[in-house]
Amino acid sequence: MTDETPPLPVALEETVPVELLKAEVHAWAARIGVAPKSVHIRPMTRKWGSCSSNGRLTLDSGLLAQPAQVRAEVIVHELLHLKLPNHGKLFRGLVRAYVTQYGPGA
């Protein structure tokens, strides 16, 4: 994933609860070994998520209507920014490794 607007996957007909999305964030954070200071879910117009330098993770409320795999990729991408602030080779490799090893359906 990049900071550019990603293509929109087909939305599910039902949405998952906010509490489930936040639980997924905390489960991934434990796997990755990071601790976001706060997690916020709100409408975002240009991207799926962001992670501030002080540890605030913000996710687009549109993720509530996306498949588990899309949610996992966005969550992992943003949480890894707590370790690596850029989108270099190492960052991209870690995203792929985590999503492949631990992601839904793996």
Buried (B, 14 or more C-beta within 10 A) or exposed (E): BEEEEBEEEEEEEEBBEBEEBBEBBBEBBEEBEBEBEEBEBEEBEEBBBBBEEEBEBBBBBBBBBBBBBBBBBBBBBBBBBBEEEEBEEEBBEBBEEBBEEBBEEE
